[in-house]
Each structure stands twice: as structure tokens, then as C-alpha cells.
Amino acid sequence: MTINASRTRNLAILAVISGELCFALMGAIIKYVSPDLSNELIVFYRNFFALLMLAPLIALKDGVAGFRTQNPHFHLIRGTFGVAAMACFFYILGQMQFTEAILLKLTTPFFIPLAAYLWLREPSSRQTLFAIFVGFIGVICILDPRTRGFSALDLVAIGLAGSILAALAKTTIRRMSVEEPSLRIVFYFSLVATLLSFPFAWANWQVLSLQQVTLLVLLAVVATVGQLLITAAYRRAPAGKIGQYAYTSLIFSSLMGWYFWEEALTVSIVLGCLFIVGAGILNLKSK
């Protein structure tokens, strides 16, 4: 691997880790507001407020030309997969313990190399596959099935469905990375997601308090920043090479779950985090 290629991959890894920190904050906000707001409204406002932020940014940066795209079909596919994954994830965040919900989200990287291979024919080295396996062991350690369990199997199914959909959405980003800048990709995702989620939000409409509006705007901000970082990462590096760094969100979410909801930071969680960090270092050294 050349120095420039190594630097590009390292920057992509840093972007994924930073993005996952934003997503952990996003998850904490969703967990906080979900008892009082429907899942449909949260999904809609998260995308609607993001759209209000992104449109002026593109207009100021590139004018009308910034909105022109040669890949409307890929934006539609990415937006459809992405908003469906978002609805699944937001739902389990409201129904499960915070750390458990994040654990289910972390199965996404396991599906990315398969999606990338089937669609883009991106190969994964044996060391990358082994790193993913090590990361999976870390997730199992943190879940600790001997002493912990999910509240219902249907929630597990919803979470896994969301992870598969998210893997497809992230692989779509890689498919159109040559022609589309990150800001435009995230803008069209927000547009498609806003349009698709509006009918469901309308059916569950309610008047928001000032505090709820403030939290939803903050939700959109951290989610959009995280999405821009993740999108930039997947544009610059193969999905199978950086996907497992999404595991770092487990470290952030475990700390947040312990601090805000008094979820135990057990030995199994610490051990699992060590496996996850080890998997990241192993993949970093792979060629």
C-alpha cells in the first residue's frame, strides 16, 4: 500500500470513528425523546431539519449546479434503504436498553463486505475477514447471552433488518462515489427520507414543545455531521476495509448508557470493547 493510499484509508477510518461518536449522541437524544414522540415523527423531523441545513450550504457553495446529479436512481435507492434502516433503528432505541440497541446496529459491518462483493465485486482479504470475526466476538462478549437477553425476538429481527438495510445503503454510497460529492449525497438522502417519511409522520402528527423542537434540531445537527463524515469515509475507502470501525460507537454508547441510564459497565462489556479495538488495529495493518 502506498503512502497516499495509507493516508487516505487512515483519514477514512478517523471519519468513521468521529461519525460514530455523532451517531451515539444521536441515539442518546432519540432515547430521551422517544417516550413522548412517535417513531414516525422522530424520523421525519430528523431528516426535515437536516434538509433545511443542507440546502443553504449547497446553494452557498456551488449554487444551482450543486444540486445537479447524474445518479437520481442511486439516490432514490440509497434514500429508501437508509430511511427504512433509520426507522428500524430509531424504533428499537425507544424499546430496548440503549447499549443493546447499539449492539444490534453494530451488526451492519458484518453485512457490508457481502453487499460490497455481490454488488461492487470488492474483495476482502482474509485478514479483513478475520478482523470482522474478532469484532463479532467482541459484540458477543458485550451481549453476554448467558446473563443478558433482548426483551423480545421481534425487536431483534427489526434490528437485524435495519442493519441489512443500512449495509445496502452504505454500499450504494460507494457505488456512486466517483461522481457525487459527500454533501450532495447526504442532501439527496435527506430529501428522499423526508418525502418518504412525511405520510407516516402526518398520520401521527402532534404539536411540539420548545424543548422537543430544540432536541430534534440538535438531533438533526449531530446526525447530519455524522452522516457527512461516514459518507466521506465510504467515498474514499472500500466498504469492507472500514466498516468494522463502526464498532467504536459501542464504546461511546456503553459510556452513555452507564452515565444517563445507569446501565452496568460490566467486565463483559470491557472485554468486548478490547476485542473490537483489537479488530480495528488488526484491520489497519492488513494490506
C-alpha positions as CSV (number, residue, x, y, z in Angstrom):
1,M,0.0,0.0,0.0
2,T,1.4,3.4,-1.0
3,I,1.8,6.3,1.5
4,N,-1.0,8.2,-0.1
5,A,-3.3,5.2,-0.1
6,S,-2.5,4.5,3.5
7,R,-3.1,8.2,4.5
8,T,-6.4,8.1,2.6
9,R,-7.6,5.0,4.4
10,N,-6.5,6.3,7.8
11,L,-8.4,9.5,7.3
12,A,-11.5,7.4,6.3
13,I,-11.1,5.4,9.5
14,L,-10.9,8.6,11.5
15,A,-14.0,9.9,9.8
16,V,-15.9,6.7,10.6
17,I,-14.9,6.9,14.3
18,S,-15.9,10.6,14.5
19,G,-19.1,9.9,12.7
20,E,-20.0,7.0,15.1
21,L,-19.5,9.4,18.0
22,C,-22.0,11.7,16.5
23,F,-24.4,8.7,15.9
24,A,-24.0,7.7,19.6
25,L,-25.1,11.2,20.6
26,M,-27.9,11.0,18.1
27,G,-29.0,7.7,19.7
28,A,-29.0,9.2,23.2
29,I,-31.2,12.1,22.0
30,I,-33.6,9.6,20.4
31,K,-33.7,7.5,23.5
32,Y,-34.6,10.6,25.5
33,V,-37.4,11.9,23.3
34,S,-38.9,8.6,22.3
35,P,-41.3,8.2,25.3
36,D,-43.1,11.4,24.2
37,L,-42.9,11.3,20.4
38,S,-43.8,8.7,17.9
39,N,-41.1,7.0,15.9
40,E,-42.6,8.3,12.7
41,L,-42.3,11.9,13.8
42,I,-38.7,11.5,15.0
43,V,-37.6,10.0,11.7
44,F,-39.4,12.8,9.8
45,Y,-38.0,15.7,11.8
46,R,-34.5,14.3,11.9
47,N,-34.5,14.4,8.0
48,F,-36.5,17.6,7.6
49,F,-34.3,19.7,9.8
50,A,-31.2,18.2,8.1
51,L,-32.7,19.2,4.8
52,L,-33.1,22.8,6.0
53,M,-29.5,22.9,6.9
54,L,-28.0,21.2,3.9
55,A,-29.9,23.1,1.1
56,P,-28.4,26.6,2.0
57,L,-24.9,25.0,2.4
58,I,-25.0,23.6,-1.1
59,A,-26.5,26.8,-2.6
60,L,-23.8,29.0,-1.0
61,K,-21.0,26.6,-2.0
62,D,-21.9,25.7,-5.6
63,G,-25.2,27.5,-6.5
64,V,-27.8,25.6,-8.6
65,A,-25.1,23.4,-10.0
66,G,-24.5,21.9,-6.6
67,F,-27.9,20.2,-6.8
68,R,-27.4,18.6,-10.2
69,T,-27.0,14.9,-10.2
70,Q,-26.4,12.2,-12.7
71,N,-27.5,9.5,-10.3
72,P,-31.1,10.1,-9.2
73,H,-31.8,6.4,-9.2
74,F,-29.0,5.6,-6.8
75,H,-30.0,8.5,-4.6
76,L,-33.5,7.0,-4.5
77,I,-32.2,3.5,-3.7
78,R,-29.9,4.8,-1.0
79,G,-32.6,7.0,0.5
80,T,-35.1,4.2,0.5
81,F,-32.8,1.7,2.1
82,G,-31.4,4.4,4.5
83,V,-34.8,5.7,5.8
84,A,-36.1,2.2,6.3
85,A,-32.9,1.3,8.3
86,M,-33.3,4.5,10.2
87,A,-36.9,3.7,11.1
88,C,-35.9,0.2,12.4
89,F,-33.0,1.6,14.5
90,F,-35.0,4.5,15.9
91,Y,-37.8,2.1,16.9
92,I,-35.5,-0.3,18.8
93,L,-33.8,2.6,20.5
94,G,-37.1,3.5,22.1
95,Q,-38.0,-0.1,23.0
96,M,-34.7,-1.6,24.3
97,Q,-31.8,-0.7,26.6
98,F,-29.5,1.8,24.9
99,T,-26.5,-0.4,24.7
100,E,-28.4,-3.4,23.4
101,A,-29.9,-1.3,20.6
102,I,-26.5,-0.1,19.6
103,L,-25.3,-3.7,19.7
104,L,-27.9,-4.6,17.1
105,K,-26.9,-1.6,14.9
106,L,-23.3,-2.8,15.1
107,T,-24.1,-5.9,13.1
108,T,-24.2,-3.7,10.0
109,P,-20.5,-4.1,9.2
110,F,-20.9,-7.9,9.1
111,F,-23.2,-7.4,6.1
112,I,-21.2,-4.7,4.3
113,P,-18.4,-6.9,2.8
114,L,-21.1,-9.3,1.5
115,A,-23.1,-6.5,-0.1
116,A,-19.9,-4.9,-1.5
117,Y,-18.8,-8.2,-3.0
118,L,-22.2,-9.0,-4.5
119,W,-22.8,-5.6,-5.9
120,L,-19.3,-3.9,-6.5
121,R,-17.2,-7.1,-6.6
122,E,-14.9,-5.6,-3.9
123,P,-12.8,-8.4,-2.5
124,S,-12.0,-8.6,1.2
125,S,-8.7,-10.1,2.3
126,R,-8.5,-13.0,4.8
127,Q,-7.1,-10.6,7.4
128,T,-10.0,-8.2,6.9
129,L,-12.5,-11.1,7.3
130,F,-10.7,-12.3,10.4
131,A,-10.8,-8.8,11.8
132,I,-14.6,-8.8,11.3
133,F,-14.8,-12.1,13.0
134,V,-12.8,-10.8,16.0
135,G,-15.1,-7.8,16.2
136,F,-18.1,-10.1,16.1
137,I,-16.6,-12.0,19.1
138,G,-16.4,-8.6,20.9
139,V,-20.1,-8.0,20.2
140,I,-21.0,-11.4,21.6
141,C,-18.9,-10.7,24.7
142,I,-20.7,-7.4,25.4
143,L,-24.1,-9.0,24.7
144,D,-23.2,-11.8,27.1
145,P,-26.1,-14.2,26.2
146,R,-25.6,-16.2,29.4
147,T,-26.8,-13.4,31.6
148,R,-28.5,-10.9,29.3
149,G,-31.2,-11.1,26.6
150,F,-33.3,-8.9,24.4
151,S,-36.8,-8.1,25.5
152,A,-38.3,-9.8,22.5
153,L,-37.3,-11.7,19.4
154,D,-39.3,-9.4,17.2
155,L,-37.1,-6.5,18.3
156,V,-34.0,-8.5,17.4
157,A,-35.5,-9.2,14.0
158,I,-36.3,-5.5,13.4
159,G,-32.7,-4.5,14.5
160,L,-31.1,-7.0,12.1
161,A,-33.4,-6.0,9.3
162,G,-32.2,-2.4,9.9
163,S,-28.6,-3.5,9.8
164,I,-29.0,-5.3,6.5
165,L,-30.8,-2.2,5.0
166,A,-28.0,0.1,6.4
167,A,-25.3,-2.1,4.8
168,L,-27.1,-1.8,1.4
169,A,-27.4,2.0,1.8
170,K,-23.7,2.3,2.7
171,T,-22.7,0.2,-0.2
172,T,-24.7,2.4,-2.5
173,I,-22.6,5.3,-1.4
174,R,-19.5,3.5,-2.6
175,R,-21.3,2.8,-5.9
176,M,-21.8,6.5,-6.8
177,S,-18.7,7.9,-5.1
178,V,-16.9,8.8,-8.2
179,E,-19.5,11.3,-9.5
180,E,-21.1,12.6,-6.3
181,P,-19.6,14.8,-3.5
182,S,-20.5,13.9,0.1
183,L,-22.7,17.0,0.7
184,R,-24.9,16.2,-2.3
185,I,-25.2,12.5,-1.3
186,V,-26.4,13.5,2.2
187,F,-28.7,16.2,0.8
188,Y,-30.5,13.8,-1.5
189,F,-30.7,11.2,1.2
190,S,-32.4,13.8,3.5
191,L,-34.7,14.8,0.7
192,V,-35.8,11.3,-0.2
193,A,-36.1,10.3,3.5
194,T,-38.2,13.5,4.3
195,L,-40.6,12.7,1.4
196,L,-40.9,9.0,2.2
197,S,-41.4,9.6,6.0
198,F,-43.8,12.5,5.8
199,P,-47.0,10.5,5.2
200,F,-46.3,8.3,8.2
201,A,-45.4,11.4,10.3
202,W,-48.7,13.1,9.2
203,A,-50.7,10.1,10.4
204,N,-49.1,10.6,13.9
205,W,-48.9,14.4,14.0
206,Q,-48.7,16.3,17.3
207,V,-47.7,19.8,18.4
208,L,-44.1,20.0,19.7
209,S,-42.9,21.9,22.7
210,L,-40.0,24.3,22.5
211,Q,-37.8,21.7,24.3
212,Q,-38.8,19.0,21.8
213,V,-38.0,21.2,18.8
214,T,-34.6,22.1,20.3
215,L,-33.7,18.5,20.9
216,L,-34.9,17.5,17.4
217,V,-32.8,20.3,15.8
218,L,-29.8,19.1,17.8
219,L,-30.6,15.5,16.7
220,A,-30.6,16.6,13.1
221,V,-27.3,18.5,13.5
222,V,-25.3,15.7,15.1
223,A,-26.9,13.1,12.7
224,T,-26.0,15.2,9.7
225,V,-22.5,15.8,10.7
226,G,-22.1,12.1,11.4
227,Q,-23.6,11.2,8.1
228,L,-21.3,13.6,6.2
229,L,-18.3,12.0,8.0
230,I,-19.5,8.5,7.2
231,T,-20.4,9.3,3.6
232,A,-17.0,10.9,3.1
233,A,-15.3,7.8,4.5
234,Y,-17.1,5.4,2.3
235,R,-16.4,7.5,-0.7
236,R,-12.7,7.3,-0.1
237,A,-12.1,3.7,1.0
238,P,-13.6,0.3,0.3
239,A,-16.6,-0.6,2.4
240,G,-15.1,-3.9,3.5
241,K,-12.0,-2.1,4.8
242,I,-13.5,0.5,7.1
243,G,-16.9,-0.9,8.1
244,Q,-15.7,-2.6,11.2
245,Y,-14.7,0.7,12.7
246,A,-18.3,1.3,13.4
247,Y,-17.7,-0.8,16.4
248,T,-16.2,2.2,18.2
249,S,-19.7,3.5,18.6
250,L,-20.2,0.7,21.2
251,I,-17.5,2.3,23.4
252,F,-19.3,5.7,23.2
253,S,-22.8,4.2,23.7
254,S,-21.7,2.0,26.6
255,L,-20.4,5.0,28.5
256,M,-23.5,7.0,27.7
257,G,-25.8,4.1,28.7
258,W,-23.9,3.8,32.0
259,Y,-24.0,7.6,32.7
260,F,-27.5,8.5,31.6
261,W,-29.5,5.3,32.2
262,E,-27.4,3.5,34.8
263,E,-26.7,0.6,32.5
264,A,-24.0,-1.5,34.0
265,L,-20.5,-1.2,32.5
266,T,-19.6,-4.9,33.1
267,V,-16.5,-6.9,32.7
268,S,-18.0,-8.5,29.5
269,I,-18.5,-5.0,28.0
270,V,-14.9,-4.0,28.7
271,L,-13.7,-7.3,27.3
272,G,-15.9,-6.9,24.2
273,C,-14.5,-3.4,23.7
274,L,-11.0,-4.8,23.8
275,F,-11.8,-7.3,21.1
276,I,-13.4,-4.5,19.0
277,V,-10.4,-2.2,19.3
278,G,-8.1,-5.2,18.6
279,A,-10.1,-5.9,15.4
280,G,-9.6,-2.4,14.3
281,I,-5.9,-2.5,14.8
282,L,-5.7,-5.8,13.0
283,N,-7.5,-4.4,10.0
284,L,-5.4,-1.3,10.0
285,K,-2.3,-3.4,9.5
286,S,-3.9,-5.5,6.7
287,K,-2.9,-4.8,3.1
